[in-house]
């Protein structure tokens, strides 16, 4: 399966999961396509579609918390930002993802 | 500026790319490393260093002088550059 097909499969897999959590794909199609491409490559090379913007430690307990969609493991942080860290997903009412900066969990008083 | 600007980045992270491009466009001297492209031992060392600085596994981690910024935050970068952090 090439990356285009895998990206489509990941999108189809993620959509009902994130919808149930109150999120949706970012309306920034270029960003979504880039991030899905990175996840397809990470899945192919590292074994799972890890978040492209969080570092793996190769310790299972940690690395499982950054497999996309990782929203349940970072719920308070992402809900406060109204986006996930990499920006693939945003809250369902978001129309302008560029207005949502990354904010470190520590700055929000949230323990990671 | 006391210490060089250092960007801990991941090759897969668009915000890390934006952070590097921000400093390139500003014409300031900075160093950057894609932690995920290093051999495991070196990658672990740099990732631990970034975590020690930031308390976070999220990238980019940007060290500007004595300050550490987690994320692509150009307005914060501007402030720190102007302050000569």
N, CA and C atoms of all chains as a GROMACS GRO file, in nm:
protein
  591
    1UNK      N    1   0.085  -0.120   0.000
    1UNK     CA    2   0.000   0.000   0.000
    1UNK      C    3   0.089   0.125   0.000
    2UNK      N    4   0.071   0.213  -0.094
    2UNK     CA    5   0.149   0.336  -0.098
    2UNK      C    6   0.102   0.433   0.008
    3UNK      N    7   0.178   0.542   0.023
    3UNK     CA    8   0.142   0.635   0.129
    3UNK      C    9   0.008   0.702   0.106
    4UNK      N   10  -0.025   0.729  -0.020
    4UNK     CA   11  -0.154   0.795  -0.046
    4UNK      C   12  -0.269   0.709   0.004
    5UNK      N   13  -0.262   0.580  -0.027
    5UNK     CA   14  -0.368   0.489   0.018
    5UNK      C   15  -0.369   0.478   0.170
    6UNK      N   16  -0.249   0.472   0.230
    6UNK     CA   17  -0.242   0.459   0.375
    6UNK      C   18  -0.293   0.586   0.444
    7UNK      N   19  -0.260   0.702   0.384
    7UNK     CA   20  -0.309   0.827   0.441
    7UNK      C   21  -0.462   0.830   0.441
    8UNK      N   22  -0.520   0.780   0.333
    8UNK     CA   23  -0.666   0.774   0.326
    8UNK      C   24  -0.722   0.678   0.430
    9UNK      N   25  -0.652   0.566   0.448
    9UNK     CA   26  -0.698   0.468   0.546
    9UNK      C   27  -0.689   0.524   0.688
   10UNK      N   28  -0.580   0.596   0.717
   10UNK     CA   29  -0.566   0.658   0.849
   10UNK      C   30  -0.676   0.761   0.871
   11UNK      N   31  -0.704   0.839   0.768
   11UNK     CA   32  -0.809   0.941   0.780
   11UNK      C   33  -0.943   0.874   0.811
   12UNK      N   34  -0.972   0.767   0.739
   12UNK     CA   35  -1.099   0.697   0.762
   12UNK      C   36  -1.105   0.637   0.902
   13UNK      N   37  -0.990   0.587   0.949
   13UNK     CA   38  -0.985   0.526   1.082
   13UNK      C   39  -1.001   0.632   1.192
   14UNK      N   40  -0.936   0.746   1.173
   14UNK     CA   41  -0.937   0.849   1.277
   14UNK      C   42  -1.072   0.922   1.288
   15UNK      N   43  -1.138   0.940   1.174
   15UNK     CA   44  -1.254   1.029   1.173
   15UNK      C   45  -1.360   0.995   1.279
   16UNK      N   46  -1.407   0.871   1.287
   16UNK     CA   47  -1.509   0.844   1.391
   16UNK      C   48  -1.454   0.854   1.532
   17UNK      N   49  -1.327   0.823   1.550
   17UNK     CA   50  -1.268   0.830   1.684
   17UNK      C   51  -1.263   0.973   1.734
   18UNK      N   52  -1.211   1.062   1.651
   18UNK     CA   53  -1.196   1.200   1.698
   18UNK      C   54  -1.330   1.272   1.703
   19UNK      N   55  -1.421   1.234   1.615
   19UNK     CA   56  -1.555   1.293   1.619
   19UNK      C   57  -1.621   1.264   1.755
   20UNK      N   58  -1.605   1.143   1.801
   20UNK     CA   59  -1.663   1.105   1.931
   20UNK      C   60  -1.600   1.182   2.045
   21UNK      N   61  -1.478   1.234   2.024
   21UNK     CA   62  -1.409   1.310   2.128
   21UNK      C   63  -1.430   1.460   2.114
   22UNK      N   64  -1.510   1.502   2.016
   22UNK     CA   65  -1.538   1.644   1.997
   22UNK      C   66  -1.439   1.716   1.910
   23UNK      N   67  -1.360   1.641   1.835
   23UNK     CA   68  -1.258   1.699   1.747
   23UNK      C   69  -1.291   1.669   1.600
   24UNK      N   70  -1.218   1.732   1.512
   24UNK     CA   71  -1.229   1.708   1.367
   24UNK      C   72  -1.091   1.731   1.306
   25UNK      N   73  -1.074   1.690   1.182
   25UNK     CA   74  -0.949   1.721   1.112
   25UNK      C   75  -0.937   1.873   1.095
   26UNK      N   76  -0.815   1.921   1.104
   26UNK     CA   77  -0.794   2.063   1.079
   26UNK      C   78  -0.846   2.100   0.940
   27UNK      N   79  -0.907   2.217   0.927
   27UNK     CA   80  -0.948   2.261   0.793
   27UNK      C   81  -0.831   2.304   0.706
   28UNK      N   82  -0.711   2.307   0.762
   28UNK     CA   83  -0.590   2.337   0.684
   28UNK      C   84  -0.549   2.208   0.613
   29UNK      N   85  -0.596   2.192   0.491
   29UNK     CA   86  -0.576   2.066   0.418
   29UNK      C   87  -0.429   2.036   0.392
   30UNK      N   88  -0.351   2.140   0.367
   30UNK     CA   89  -0.209   2.120   0.339
   30UNK      C   90  -0.138   2.064   0.463
   31UNK      N   91  -0.170   2.122   0.579
   31UNK     CA   92  -0.111   2.073   0.704
   31UNK      C   93  -0.155   1.930   0.732
   32UNK      N   94  -0.284   1.902   0.715
   32UNK     CA   95  -0.334   1.767   0.740
   32UNK      C   96  -0.266   1.666   0.649
   33UNK      N   97  -0.250   1.699   0.523
   33UNK     CA   98  -0.186   1.608   0.429
   33UNK      C   99  -0.041   1.583   0.468
   34UNK      N  100   0.030   1.689   0.507
   34UNK     CA  101   0.170   1.673   0.548
   34UNK      C  102   0.181   1.584   0.671
   35UNK      N  103   0.096   1.609   0.771
   35UNK     CA  104   0.104   1.531   0.895
   35UNK      C  105   0.067   1.384   0.871
   36UNK      N  106  -0.034   1.361   0.789
   36UNK     CA  107  -0.071   1.221   0.759
   36UNK      C  108   0.042   1.151   0.683
   37UNK      N  109   0.110   1.224   0.596
   37UNK     CA  110   0.225   1.166   0.526
   37UNK      C  111   0.333   1.125   0.627
   38UNK      N  112   0.361   1.212   0.723
   38UNK     CA  113   0.462   1.180   0.824
   38UNK      C  114   0.420   1.060   0.907
   39UNK      N  115   0.291   1.054   0.940
   39UNK     CA  116   0.243   0.940   1.020
   39UNK      C  117   0.252   0.810   0.942
   40UNK      N  118   0.223   0.815   0.814
   40UNK     CA  119   0.234   0.694   0.731
   40UNK      C  120   0.380   0.647   0.727
   41UNK      N  121   0.472   0.741   0.719
   41UNK     CA  122   0.614   0.705   0.717
   41UNK      C  123   0.656   0.650   0.854
   42UNK      N  124   0.612   0.714   0.961
   42UNK     CA  125   0.646   0.666   1.096
   42UNK      C  126   0.589   0.526   1.120
   43UNK      N  127   0.469   0.504   1.071
   43UNK     CA  128   0.410   0.371   1.085
   43UNK      C  129   0.494   0.267   1.011
   44UNK      N  130   0.537   0.305   0.893
   44UNK     CA  131   0.616   0.214   0.809
   44UNK      C  132   0.754   0.188   0.870
   45UNK      N  133   0.815   0.292   0.925
   45UNK     CA  134   0.954   0.279   0.971
   45UNK      C  135   0.968   0.249   1.120
   46UNK      N  136   0.871   0.298   1.200
   46UNK     CA  137   0.882   0.283   1.346
   46UNK      C  138   0.773   0.194   1.406
   47UNK      N  139   0.678   0.152   1.323
   47UNK     CA  140   0.581   0.053   1.370
   47UNK      C  141   0.446   0.105   1.412
   48UNK      N  142   0.430   0.236   1.421
   48UNK     CA  143   0.300   0.292   1.458
   48UNK      C  144   0.294   0.437   1.408
   49UNK      N  145   0.173   0.487   1.385
   49UNK     CA  146   0.160   0.627   1.340
   49UNK      C  147   0.173   0.724   1.457
   50UNK      N  148   0.297   0.740   1.501
   50UNK     CA  149   0.322   0.828   1.615
   50UNK      C  150   0.297   0.974   1.577
   51UNK      N  151   0.271   1.055   1.679
   51UNK     CA  152   0.261   1.200   1.656
   51UNK      C  153   0.392   1.249   1.596
   52UNK      N  154   0.384   1.321   1.485
   52UNK     CA  155   0.508   1.370   1.422
   52UNK      C  156   0.580   1.478   1.502
   53UNK      N  157   0.514   1.532   1.606
   53UNK     CA  158   0.571   1.645   1.679
   53UNK      C  159   0.600   1.613   1.826
   54UNK      N  160   0.599   1.485   1.858
   54UNK     CA  161   0.638   1.443   1.993
   54UNK      C  162   0.744   1.334   1.979
   55UNK      N  163   0.842   1.340   2.066
   55UNK     CA  164   0.956   1.250   2.051
   55UNK      C  165   0.926   1.113   2.114
   56UNK      N  166   0.968   1.009   2.046
   56UNK     CA  167   0.957   0.874   2.102
   56UNK      C  168   1.073   0.853   2.199
   57UNK      N  169   1.046   0.775   2.303
   57UNK     CA  170   1.153   0.740   2.396
   57UNK      C  171   1.194   0.593   2.380
   58UNK      N  172   1.116   0.520   2.303
   58UNK     CA  173   1.130   0.374   2.286
   58UNK      C  174   1.096   0.300   2.415
   59UNK      N  175   1.030   0.371   2.507
   59UNK     CA  176   0.971   0.307   2.625
   59UNK      C  177   0.822   0.295   2.598
   60UNK      N  178   0.772   0.171   2.601
   60UNK     CA  179   0.636   0.146   2.555
   60UNK      C  180   0.531   0.232   2.628
   61UNK      N  181   0.546   0.243   2.761
   61UNK     CA  182   0.445   0.318   2.837
   61UNK      C  183   0.433   0.462   2.788
   62UNK      N  184   0.547   0.520   2.753
   62UNK     CA  185   0.539   0.656   2.699
   62UNK      C  186   0.495   0.656   2.554
   63UNK      N  187   0.557   0.573   2.473
   63UNK     CA  188   0.533   0.582   2.329
   63UNK      C  189   0.388   0.553   2.292
   64UNK      N  190   0.320   0.470   2.372
   64UNK     CA  191   0.179   0.444   2.344
   64UNK      C  192   0.094   0.568   2.363
   65UNK      N  193   0.144   0.665   2.440
   65UNK     CA  194   0.066   0.787   2.464
   65UNK      C  195   0.080   0.889   2.352
   66UNK      N  196   0.163   0.857   2.253
   66UNK     CA  197   0.179   0.952   2.142
   66UNK      C  198   0.143   0.887   2.009
   67UNK      N  199   0.072   0.774   2.015
   67UNK     CA  200   0.020   0.715   1.891
   67UNK      C  201  -0.108   0.790   1.854
   68UNK      N  202  -0.115   0.835   1.732
   68UNK     CA  203  -0.229   0.914   1.684
   68UNK      C  204  -0.355   0.826   1.675
   69UNK      N  205  -0.470   0.874   1.715
   69UNK     CA  206  -0.496   1.004   1.777
   69UNK      C  207  -0.468   0.994   1.927
   70UNK      N  208  -0.380   1.081   1.976
   70UNK     CA  209  -0.333   1.070   2.114
   70UNK      C  210  -0.413   1.158   2.209
   71UNK      N  211  -0.525   1.210   2.161
   71UNK     CA  212  -0.607   1.303   2.241
   71UNK      C  213  -0.640   1.249   2.381
   72UNK      N  214  -0.682   1.121   2.396
   72UNK     CA  215  -0.721   1.076   2.531
   72UNK      C  216  -0.609   1.085   2.634
   73UNK      N  217  -0.483   1.079   2.589
   73UNK     CA  218  -0.371   1.083   2.682
   73UNK      C  219  -0.330   1.226   2.719
   74UNK      N  220  -0.384   1.322   2.647
   74UNK     CA  221  -0.344   1.462   2.669
   74UNK      C  222  -0.469   1.550   2.672
   75UNK      N  223  -0.577   1.494   2.721
   75UNK     CA  224  -0.708   1.556   2.704
   75UNK      C  225  -0.715   1.698   2.761
   76UNK      N  226  -0.670   1.716   2.884
   76UNK     CA  227  -0.679   1.849   2.946
   76UNK      C  228  -0.596   1.951   2.868
   77UNK      N  229  -0.477   1.910   2.828
   77UNK     CA  230  -0.388   2.000   2.754
   77UNK      C  231  -0.450   2.037   2.619
   78UNK      N  232  -0.494   1.938   2.544
   78UNK     CA  233  -0.546   1.964   2.410
   78UNK      C  234  -0.678   2.040   2.416
   79UNK      N  235  -0.762   2.007   2.514
   79UNK     CA  236  -0.888   2.080   2.526
   79UNK      C  237  -0.862   2.228   2.556
   80UNK      N  238  -0.759   2.255   2.635
   80UNK     CA  239  -0.726   2.394   2.667
   80UNK      C  240  -0.678   2.469   2.543
   81UNK      N  241  -0.603   2.400   2.456
   81UNK     CA  242  -0.554   2.463   2.332
   81UNK      C  243  -0.660   2.461   2.222
   82UNK      N  244  -0.760   2.374   2.236
   82UNK     CA  245  -0.863   2.348   2.134
   82UNK      C  246  -0.802   2.288   2.007
   83UNK      N  247  -0.691   2.221   2.022
   83UNK     CA  248  -0.622   2.153   1.914
   83UNK      C  249  -0.531   2.049   1.975
   84UNK      N  250  -0.490   1.953   1.895
   84UNK     CA  251  -0.386   1.863   1.945
   84UNK      C  252  -0.251   1.928   1.919
   85UNK      N  253  -0.146   1.868   1.974
   85UNK     CA  254  -0.016   1.936   1.968
   85UNK      C  255   0.029   1.959   1.824
   86UNK      N  256   0.020   1.858   1.739
   86UNK     CA  257   0.068   1.874   1.601
   86UNK      C  258  -0.030   1.953   1.515
   87UNK      N  259  -0.154   1.963   1.560
   87UNK     CA  260  -0.253   2.040   1.486
   87UNK      C  261  -0.333   1.960   1.384
   88UNK      N  262  -0.317   1.829   1.384
   88UNK     CA  263  -0.396   1.748   1.289
   88UNK      C  264  -0.544   1.757   1.323
   89UNK      N  265  -0.574   1.770   1.453
   89UNK     CA  266  -0.713   1.777   1.495
   89UNK      C  267  -0.738   1.906   1.573
   90UNK      N  268  -0.857   1.960   1.553
   90UNK     CA  269  -0.899   2.079   1.627
   90UNK      C  270  -1.039   2.055   1.680
   91UNK      N  271  -1.079   2.133   1.778
   91UNK     CA  272  -1.216   2.123   1.828
   91UNK      C  273  -1.313   2.144   1.712
   92UNK      N  274  -1.429   2.083   1.723
   92UNK     CA  275  -1.523   2.082   1.610
   92UNK      C  276  -1.574   2.221   1.572
   93UNK      N  277  -1.568   2.317   1.664
   93UNK     CA  278  -1.618   2.451   1.631
   93UNK      C  279  -1.509   2.543   1.576
   94UNK      N  280  -1.390   2.492   1.556
   94UNK     CA  281  -1.279   2.577   1.510
   94UNK      C  282  -1.285   2.593   1.358
   95UNK      N  283  -1.280   2.718   1.313
   95UNK     CA  284  -1.277   2.745   1.169
   95UNK      C  285  -1.145   2.808   1.125
   96UNK      N  286  -1.070   2.863   1.221
   96UNK     CA  287  -0.944   2.928   1.189
   96UNK      C  288  -0.831   2.867   1.272
   97UNK      N  289  -0.776   2.756   1.226
   97UNK     CA  290  -0.674   2.688   1.307
   97UNK      C  291  -0.550   2.772   1.331
   98UNK      N  292  -0.524   2.869   1.242
   98UNK     CA  293  -0.405   2.953   1.260
   98UNK      C  294  -0.415   3.040   1.386
   99UNK      N  295  -0.538   3.053   1.437
   99UNK     CA  296  -0.556   3.136   1.557
   99UNK      C  297  -0.527   3.059   1.685
  100UNK      N  298  -0.491   2.931   1.671
  100UNK     CA  299  -0.469   2.848   1.790
  100UNK      C  300  -0.321   2.814   1.803
  101UNK      N  301  -0.249   2.887   1.888
  101UNK     CA  302  -0.106   2.858   1.902
  101UNK      C  303  -0.082   2.732   1.985
  102UNK      N  304   0.036   2.675   1.968
  102UNK     CA  305   0.080   2.571   2.058
  102UNK      C  306   0.110   2.636   2.194
  103UNK      N  307   0.064   2.573   2.300
  103UNK     CA  308   0.092   2.623   2.436
  103UNK      C  309   0.141   2.504   2.517
  104UNK      N  310   0.259   2.518   2.575
  104UNK     CA  311   0.313   2.407   2.654
  104UNK      C  312   0.219   2.375   2.770
  105UNK      N  313   0.208   2.248   2.800
  105UNK     CA  314   0.121   2.205   2.910
  105UNK      C  315   0.159   2.276   3.040
  106UNK      N  316   0.290   2.294   3.061
  106UNK     CA  317   0.335   2.357   3.185
  106UNK      C  318   0.285   2.501   3.196
  107UNK      N  319   0.272   2.569   3.082
  107UNK     CA  320   0.224   2.707   3.085
  107UNK      C  321   0.077   2.715   3.120
  108UNK      N  322   0.007   2.603   3.098
  108UNK     CA  323  -0.135   2.597   3.131
  108UNK      C  324  -0.158   2.537   3.270
  109UNK      N  325  -0.048   2.508   3.337
  109UNK     CA  326  -0.060   2.449   3.470
  109UNK      C  327  -0.106   2.304   3.466
  110UNK      N  328  -0.080   2.238   3.353
  110UNK     CA  329  -0.125   2.100   3.335
  110UNK      C  330  -0.003   2.009   3.340
  111UNK      N  331  -0.012   1.908   3.421
  111UNK     CA  332   0.099   1.813   3.432
  111UNK      C  333   0.088   1.709   3.321
  112UNK      N  334   0.199   1.688   3.250
  112UNK     CA  335   0.197   1.590   3.141
  112UNK      C  336   0.225   1.451   3.194
  113UNK      N  337   2.342   3.864   2.312
  113UNK     CA  338   2.285   3.731   2.336
  113UNK      C  339   2.395   3.641   2.392
  114UNK      N  340   2.372   3.588   2.511
  114UNK     CA  341   2.477   3.516   2.582
  114UNK      C  342   2.506   3.380   2.520
  115UNK      N  343   2.404   3.303   2.494
  115UNK     CA  344   2.422   3.168   2.440
  115UNK      C  345   2.361   3.162   2.300
  116UNK      N  346   2.413   3.071   2.217
  116UNK     CA  347   2.353   3.058   2.084
  116UNK      C  348   2.210   3.004   2.093
  117UNK      N  349   2.131   3.042   1.995
  117UNK     CA  350   1.994   2.987   1.988
  117UNK      C  351   2.006   2.842   1.942
  118UNK      N  352   1.930   2.756   2.008
  118UNK     CA  353   1.936   2.614   1.973
  118UNK      C  354   1.794   2.562   1.957
  119UNK      N  355   1.768   2.495   1.845
  119UNK     CA  356   1.636   2.439   1.817
  119UNK      C  357   1.644   2.287   1.821
  120UNK      N  358   1.579   2.228   1.919
  120UNK     CA  359   1.562   2.082   1.922
  120UNK      C  360   1.439   2.053   1.836
  121UNK      N  361   1.458   1.973   1.731
  121UNK     CA  362   1.353   1.955   1.633
  121UNK      C  363   1.334   1.807   1.600
  122UNK      N  364   1.222   1.780   1.534
  122UNK     CA  365   1.198   1.648   1.476
  122UNK      C  366   1.179   1.668   1.326
  123UNK      N  367   1.235   1.579   1.247
  123UNK     CA  368   1.228   1.595   1.102
  123UNK      C  369   1.086   1.584   1.050
  124UNK      N  370   0.999   1.521   1.128
  124UNK     CA  371   0.860   1.498   1.085
  124UNK      C  372   0.765   1.610   1.127
  125UNK      N  373   0.817   1.708   1.199
  125UNK     CA  374   0.732   1.809   1.264
  125UNK      C  375   0.729   1.939   1.184
  126UNK      N  376   0.612   1.975   1.131
  126UNK     CA  377   0.606   2.100   1.053
  126UNK      C  378   0.634   2.224   1.135
  127UNK      N  379   0.601   2.221   1.264
  127UNK     CA  380   0.624   2.339   1.350
  127UNK      C  381   0.772   2.356   1.379
  128UNK      N  382   0.844   2.244   1.380
  128UNK     CA  383   0.990   2.252   1.394
  128UNK      C  384   1.051   2.316   1.269
  129UNK      N  385   0.998   2.280   1.154
  129UNK     CA  386   1.047   2.339   1.029
  129UNK      C  387   1.018   2.488   1.026
  130UNK      N  388   0.899   2.524   1.075
  130UNK     CA  389   0.863   2.666   1.079
  130UNK      C  390   0.955   2.742   1.173
  131UNK      N  391   0.989   2.681   1.286
  131UNK     CA  392   1.078   2.748   1.382
  131UNK      C  393   1.215   2.772   1.319
  132UNK      N  394   1.266   2.671   1.250
  132UNK     CA  395   1.398   2.689   1.187
  132UNK      C  396   1.391   2.796   1.079
  133UNK      N  397   1.284   2.794   1.002
  133UNK     CA  398   1.269   2.894   0.896
  133UNK      C  399   1.255   3.034   0.955
  134UNK      N  400   1.187   3.045   1.069
  134UNK     CA  401   1.173   3.175   1.136
  134UNK      C  402   1.311   3.235   1.163
  135UNK      N  403   1.400   3.154   1.222
  135UNK     CA  404   1.533   3.208   1.257
  135UNK      C  405   1.618   3.232   1.132
  136UNK      N  406   1.600   3.147   1.032
  136UNK     CA  407   1.670   3.171   0.904
  136UNK      C  408   1.628   3.305   0.846
  137UNK      N  409   1.495   3.328   0.843
  137UNK     CA  410   1.443   3.452   0.784
  137UNK      C  411   1.487   3.575   0.862
  138UNK      N  412   1.505   3.556   0.994
  138UNK     CA  413   1.550   3.668   1.078
  138UNK      C  414   1.698   3.696   1.058
  139UNK      N  415   1.767   3.599   0.999
  139UNK     CA  416   1.910   3.617   0.977
  139UNK      C  417   1.993   3.607   1.103
  140UNK      N  418   1.938   3.541   1.204
  140UNK     CA  419   2.015   3.526   1.328
  140UNK      C  420   2.088   3.392   1.327
  141UNK      N  421   2.198   3.390   1.398
  141UNK     CA  422   2.276   3.266   1.406
  141UNK      C  423   2.205   3.169   1.501
  142UNK      N  424   2.186   3.049   1.455
  142UNK     CA  425   2.125   2.949   1.542
  142UNK      C  426   2.174   2.811   1.503
  143UNK      N  427   2.159   2.719   1.596
  143UNK     CA  428   2.189   2.580   1.568
  143UNK      C  429   2.060   2.501   1.580
  144UNK      N  430   2.051   2.393   1.504
  144UNK     CA  431   1.931   2.309   1.510
  144UNK      C  432   1.972   2.164   1.488
  145UNK      N  433   1.898   2.077   1.549
  145UNK     CA  434   1.922   1.935   1.527
  145UNK      C  435   1.789   1.861   1.520
  146UNK      N  436   1.777   1.774   1.422
  146UNK     CA  437   1.661   1.685   1.415
  146UNK      C  438   1.695   1.562   1.500
  147UNK      N  439   1.639   1.561   1.620
  147UNK     CA  440   1.674   1.459   1.718
  147UNK      C  441   1.644   1.318   1.666
  148UNK      N  442   1.539   1.305   1.588
  148UNK     CA  443   1.497   1.172   1.542
  148UNK      C  444   1.588   1.117   1.432
  149UNK      N  445   1.672   1.198   1.375
  149UNK     CA  446   1.759   1.150   1.268
  149UNK      C  447   1.896   1.106   1.318
  150UNK      N  448   1.920   1.123   1.448
  150UNK     CA  449   2.049   1.087   1.505
  150UNK      C  450   2.053   0.938   1.538
  151UNK      N  451   2.173   0.881   1.549
  151UNK     CA  452   2.183   0.744   1.601
  151UNK      C  453   2.119   0.737   1.740
  152UNK      N  454   2.070   0.620   1.778
  152UNK     CA  455   1.991   0.607   1.900
  152UNK      C  456   2.056   0.669   2.023
  153UNK      N  457   2.184   0.642   2.045
  153UNK     CA  458   2.250   0.694   2.165
  153UNK      C  459   2.249   0.846   2.168
  154UNK      N  460   2.283   0.905   2.054
  154UNK     CA  461   2.288   1.050   2.045
  154UNK      C  462   2.147   1.110   2.052
  155UNK      N  463   2.052   1.042   1.988
  155UNK     CA  464   1.913   1.086   1.992
  155UNK      C  465   1.863   1.087   2.136
  156UNK      N  466   1.890   0.981   2.209
  156UNK     CA  467   1.846   0.973   2.349
  156UNK      C  468   1.908   1.085   2.432
  157UNK      N  469   2.036   1.113   2.406
  157UNK     CA  470   2.105   1.216   2.482
  157UNK      C  471   2.043   1.354   2.458
  158UNK      N  472   2.018   1.384   2.330
  158UNK     CA  473   1.959   1.515   2.298
  158UNK      C  474   1.815   1.524   2.346
  159UNK      N  475   1.739   1.414   2.333
  159UNK     CA  476   1.600   1.415   2.379
  159UNK      C  477   1.594   1.435   2.531
  160UNK      N  478   1.687   1.371   2.602
  160UNK     CA  479   1.691   1.388   2.748
  160UNK      C  480   1.729   1.531   2.784
  161UNK      N  481   1.820   1.589   2.707
  161UNK     CA  482   1.861   1.728   2.729
  161UNK      C  483   1.743   1.823   2.708
  162UNK      N  484   1.668   1.800   2.600
  162UNK     CA  485   1.551   1.884   2.572
  162UNK      C  486   1.446   1.868   2.681
  163UNK      N  487   1.427   1.745   2.728
  163UNK     CA  488   1.328   1.721   2.833
  163UNK      C  489   1.371   1.787   2.964
  164UNK      N  490   1.500   1.781   2.991
  164UNK     CA  491   1.552   1.845   3.112
  164UNK      C  492   1.525   1.995   3.109
  165UNK      N  493   1.538   2.055   2.991
  165UNK     CA  494   1.516   2.199   2.976
  165UNK      C  495   1.368   2.235   2.981
  166UNK      N  496   1.286   2.152   2.916
  166UNK     CA  497   1.147   2.193   2.891
  166UNK      C  498   1.045   2.119   2.976
  167UNK      N  499   1.081   2.002   3.026
  167UNK     CA  500   0.983   1.919   3.096
  167UNK      C  501   0.880   1.861   3.004
  168UNK      N  502   0.910   1.858   2.874
  168UNK     CA  503   0.811   1.818   2.775
  168UNK      C  504   0.874   1.729   2.669
  169UNK      N  505   0.793   1.638   2.615
  169UNK     CA  506   0.836   1.557   2.501
  169UNK      C  507   0.784   1.615   2.370
  170UNK      N  508   0.718   1.730   2.381
  170UNK     CA  509   0.661   1.795   2.263
  170UNK      C  510   0.766   1.888   2.200
  171UNK      N  511   0.765   1.894   2.068
  171UNK     CA  512   0.864   1.973   1.995
  171UNK      C  513   0.794   2.075   1.906
  172UNK      N  514   0.864   2.180   1.865
  172UNK     CA  515   1.003   2.210   1.890
  172UNK      C  516   1.028   2.261   2.032
  173UNK      N  517   1.153   2.243   2.077
  173UNK     CA  518   1.201   2.306   2.200
  173UNK      C  519   1.310   2.403   2.156
  174UNK      N  520   1.291   2.529   2.190
  174UNK     CA  521   1.383   2.633   2.144
  174UNK      C  522   1.449   2.699   2.265
  175UNK      N  523   1.579   2.696   2.265
  175UNK     CA  524   1.654   2.761   2.372
  175UNK      C  525   1.706   2.894   2.317
  176UNK      N  526   1.664   3.003   2.379
  176UNK     CA  527   1.708   3.137   2.339
  176UNK      C  528   1.770   3.202   2.462
  177UNK      N  529   1.902   3.211   2.462
  177UNK     CA  530   1.969   3.261   2.580
  177UNK      C  531   1.934   3.172   2.698
  178UNK      N  532   1.886   3.233   2.804
  178UNK     CA  533   1.850   3.154   2.921
  178UNK      C  534   1.706   3.109   2.922
  179UNK      N  535   1.633   3.139   2.815
  179UNK     CA  536   1.490   3.105   2.810
  179UNK      C  537   1.467   2.981   2.725
  180UNK      N  538   1.362   2.908   2.758
  180UNK     CA  539   1.325   2.790   2.680
  180UNK      C  540   1.179   2.805   2.638
  181UNK      N  541   1.155   2.788   2.509
  181UNK     CA  542   1.020   2.798   2.455
  181UNK      C  543   0.983   2.662   2.395
  182UNK      N  544   0.865   2.612   2.432
  182UNK     CA  545   0.815   2.488   2.374
  182UNK      C  546   0.706   2.524   2.274
  183UNK      N  547   0.726   2.486   2.148
  183UNK     CA  548   0.628   2.515   2.044
  183UNK      C  549   0.677   2.622   1.949
  184UNK      N  550   0.602   2.637   1.838
  184UNK     CA  551   0.633   2.742   1.741
  184UNK      C  552   0.554   2.866   1.780
  185UNK      N  553   0.624   2.961   1.841
  185UNK     CA  554   0.559   3.080   1.895
  185UNK      C  555   0.638   3.203   1.848
  186UNK      N  556   0.617   3.245   1.723
  186UNK     CA  557   0.699   3.354   1.668
  186UNK      C  558   0.692   3.483   1.747
  187UNK      N  559   0.576   3.514   1.805
  187UNK     CA  560   0.568   3.638   1.883
  187UNK      C  561   0.657   3.630   2.007
  188UNK      N  562   0.662   3.513   2.067
  188UNK     CA  563   0.750   3.492   2.184
  188UNK      C  564   0.896   3.497   2.141
  189UNK      N  565   0.926   3.438   2.024
  189UNK     CA  566   1.063   3.445   1.973
  189UNK      C  567   1.102   3.591   1.950
  190UNK      N  568   1.010   3.667   1.890
  190UNK     CA  569   1.037   3.810   1.866
  190UNK      C  570   1.073   3.882   1.995
  191UNK      N  571   0.991   3.857   2.099
  191UNK     CA  572   1.013   3.924   2.228
  191UNK      C  573   1.152   3.892   2.283
  192UNK      N  574   1.187   3.765   2.275
  192UNK     CA  575   1.314   3.723   2.333
  192UNK      C  576   1.432   3.777   2.252
  193UNK      N  577   1.416   3.781   2.120
  193UNK     CA  578   1.524   3.838   2.038
  193UNK      C  579   1.540   3.986   2.066
  194UNK      N  580   1.426   4.056   2.077
  194UNK     CA  581   1.432   4.200   2.104
  194UNK      C  582   1.493   4.227   2.241
  195UNK      N  583   1.464   4.137   2.335
  195UNK     CA  584   1.516   4.155   2.471
  195UNK      C  585   1.662   4.113   2.481
  196UNK      N  586   1.713   4.051   2.372
  196UNK     CA  587   1.852   4.004   2.375
  196UNK      C  588   1.872   3.896   2.478
  197UNK      N  589   1.771   3.809   2.491
  197UNK     CA  590   1.775   3.704   2.594
  197UNK      C  591   1.902   3.622   2.584
   0.00000   0.00000   0.00000
